[in-house]
């Protein structure tokens, strides 16, 4: 049973790491688009931008409702990255340790 829990926590951490990189790529792409280094007239850039927004918007929406309006600067990605780090490095290891110690 402990092995199954460990594998489950490993899968969750891998998915959180993938989400972390998706948000980082989206942030970099956002800066490149904002400074007109690349533009959304390119089909690949447009498809990538739409895909990343489709993946991340459900995460950002509830956070944007709580955060104050800061104009053009969007802090929702930073909040999500902080939450991912907290879950990945504090919650999951402690939860894993607690479940293992409760099982023995």
C-alpha positions in Angstrom: 0.0 0.0 0.0 2.9 2.4 0.8 4.3 1.8 -2.7 1.0 2.7 -4.3 0.8 5.9 -2.3 4.4 6.8 -3.1 3.7 6.2 -6.8 0.6 8.4 -6.6 2.5 11.2 -5.0 5.2 10.9 -7.6 2.6 11.2 -10.4 1.1 14.3 -8.7 4.5 15.9 -8.4 5.3 15.2 -12.1 2.0 16.7 -13.2 2.7 19.8 -11.0 6.2 20.1 -12.6 4.6 19.9 -16.1 2.1 22.6 -15.1 5.0 24.7 -13.7 6.7 24.6 -17.1 3.5 25.3 -19.0 3.1 28.5 -16.9 6.7 29.5 -17.4 6.5 29.0 -21.2 3.3 31.0 -21.2 4.9 33.9 -19.3 7.9 34.0 -21.6 5.6 33.9 -24.6 3.5 36.7 -23.1 6.6 38.9 -22.8 7.7 38.1 -26.3 4.3 39.0 -27.7 4.0 42.1 -25.5 7.4 43.5 -26.8 6.5 42.4 -30.4 9.4 40.1 -30.7 6.9 37.5 -32.0 3.4 38.1 -33.1 0.2 36.1 -33.1 -0.2 36.5 -36.9 2.1 33.5 -37.1 -0.1 30.4 -37.1 2.2 28.4 -34.8 2.5 31.2 -32.3 -1.2 31.8 -32.4 -2.0 28.1 -31.8 0.5 27.8 -29.0 -0.8 30.9 -27.3 -4.4 29.7 -27.6 -3.5 26.3 -26.3 -1.6 27.6 -23.3 -4.4 30.0 -22.5 -6.9 27.1 -22.7 -4.8 25.1 -20.2 -4.1 27.9 -17.7 -7.2 30.1 -17.7 -9.2 27.8 -15.4 -6.4 28.1 -12.9 -6.1 31.9 -13.2 -9.8 32.8 -13.2 -10.6 32.2 -9.5 -7.3 33.9 -8.5 -8.0 36.9 -10.6 -11.4 37.3 -8.9 -9.6 37.6 -5.5 -6.6 39.7 -6.6 -7.0 43.5 -6.9 -6.9 44.9 -10.5 -3.3 45.8 -11.2 -3.9 47.0 -14.7 -1.7 45.4 -17.4 0.3 43.4 -14.9 -1.2 40.0 -14.2 -0.1 38.4 -10.9 -2.3 35.3 -11.2 0.5 33.2 -12.8 2.9 34.1 -10.0 0.3 33.1 -7.4 -0.2 29.7 -9.2 3.5 29.1 -9.3 3.8 29.9 -5.6 0.9 27.5 -4.8 2.5 24.8 -7.0 5.8 25.2 -5.1 4.0 25.0 -1.7 2.1 21.9 -2.7 5.1 20.2 -4.3 7.7 21.0 -1.6 5.7 21.2 1.6 2.3 19.6 1.4 3.1 16.4 -0.6 6.2 15.4 1.3 4.5 16.0 4.7 1.4 14.2 3.6 3.4 11.3 2.4 5.4 11.1 5.6 2.2 11.3 7.7 0.5 8.5 5.7 3.5 6.3 5.9 3.9 6.8 9.6 0.2 6.2 10.2 0.4 3.0 8.3 3.2 1.5 10.4 
